[in-house]
Amino acid sequence: MHRTLIALERREYEKFHGRTSSGDFLQVVAFDDCMKWLEPLSRLIVMLDEALDPARDAGLTPAVVSARLRELLSLDRSREDEFIQRYLRHFDTAPDLAVEHAAVLKALSAAT
C-alpha cells in the first residue's frame, strides 16, 4: 500500500515537474514538504518493524501498531488532517489502492 501511494504521488509530481529519476524522486519523498503527508504511515511501518523485534520496548506490540494503523486508515471523511485528505483523494481515484486498503484491513482483523 505504501509503495502504491508513492507511485501515485510520483505520477502527480512528474505531471508538474517532468520525468524524475528514481534517485531524485527518493530525495523528494525523503525531504520535500509535498511528501510530509505520508509520514504517519511511514512511522507506523517503522513502528511495526520495531514491534516485531524480539528486543523491543514492552509497550510497543504489534497489537498497538495495528490499532494505530486501523485508526489512520479509518476513511473518516470528517477528519481534516492532511494524511486522510490526500489518502482519500487517492483512494477515490485508484482502484489498486482500494483493493490494497481492504487487504490490509483484512490482515489486521485476522491478526487480532
C-alpha positions in Angstrom: 0.0 0.0 0.0 2.8 2.4 0.9 4.5 1.6 -2.5 1.3 2.3 -4.3 0.9 5.6 -2.6 4.5 6.5 -3.5 3.8 5.5 -7.2 0.6 7.7 -7.2 2.5 10.6 -5.7 5.3 10.2 -8.2 2.8 10.3 -11.1 1.3 13.6 -9.7 4.8 15.0 -9.0 6.0 14.3 -12.5 3.0 15.9 -14.1 4.2 19.2 -12.7 8.0 18.7 -12.6 8.7 16.4 -15.5 10.2 12.9 -15.5 12.3 12.4 -12.4 15.0 9.7 -11.8 14.4 7.2 -9.1 17.2 8.7 -7.0 15.9 12.2 -7.4 12.4 11.1 -6.5 13.7 9.3 -3.4 15.1 12.6 -2.3 11.7 14.2 -2.9 10.0 11.5 -0.8 12.5 11.9 2.0 12.9 15.6 2.2 10.2 17.6 0.2 7.3 19.1 2.1 4.9 17.8 -0.5 5.5 14.3 0.8 5.2 15.0 4.5 1.6 13.8 4.5 3.0 10.2 4.2 4.9 10.5 7.5 2.2 9.0 9.7 2.1 5.8 7.6 5.8 5.6 7.2 6.2 6.0 11.0 3.8 3.1 11.5 5.8 0.9 9.2 8.9 1.6 11.3 6.9 1.0 14.5 5.7 -2.3 13.2 9.2 -3.4 12.4 10.3 -2.4 15.9 7.3 -4.1 17.5 8.3 -7.4 15.7 11.8 -7.1 17.1 12.3 -9.6 20.0 14.3 -6.9 21.9 11.5 -4.4 21.5 10.1 -2.0 24.1 7.5 -4.0 26.0 4.9 -1.2 25.4 5.2 -1.4 21.7 3.4 -4.5 20.5 2.1 -5.5 17.1 -1.4 -5.0 18.5 -0.6 -1.4 19.4 0.6 -0.7 15.9 -2.4 -2.5 14.4 -4.8 -0.3 16.4 -3.0 2.8 15.3 -3.0 1.7 11.7 -6.7 0.9 11.8 -7.3 4.4 13.1 -5.1 6.0 10.5 -6.9 4.1 7.7 -10.4 4.7 9.0 -11.6 6.5 5.9 -13.3 9.0 8.2 -14.2 11.8 5.8 -14.9 14.2 8.7 -11.2 14.1 9.6 -9.3 17.2 8.4 -5.7 16.0 8.8 -3.5 16.1 5.7 -2.9 12.4 5.6 -6.5 11.4 5.4 -7.4 14.1 2.9 -4.6 13.1 0.5 -5.2 9.4 1.2 -8.9 9.7 0.4 -8.2 11.5 -2.8 -6.1 8.6 -4.0 -8.5 6.0 -2.5 -11.3 7.5 -4.5 -9.4 7.5 -7.8 -7.1 4.5 -7.6 -8.8 1.1 -7.6 -5.5 -0.6 -6.8 -5.2 1.4 -3.6 -8.8 0.5 -2.6 -8.0 -3.2 -3.1 -4.8 -2.9 -1.1 -6.6 -1.0 1.7 -9.2 -3.8 2.0 -6.4 -6.4 2.1 -4.5 -4.5 4.9 -7.7 -4.2 7.0 -8.4 -7.9 6.4 -4.9 -8.8 7.5 -5.3 -6.6 10.6 -8.5 -8.3 11.5 -7.0 -11.8 11.1 -4.0 -10.8 13.3 -6.2 -9.7 16.2 
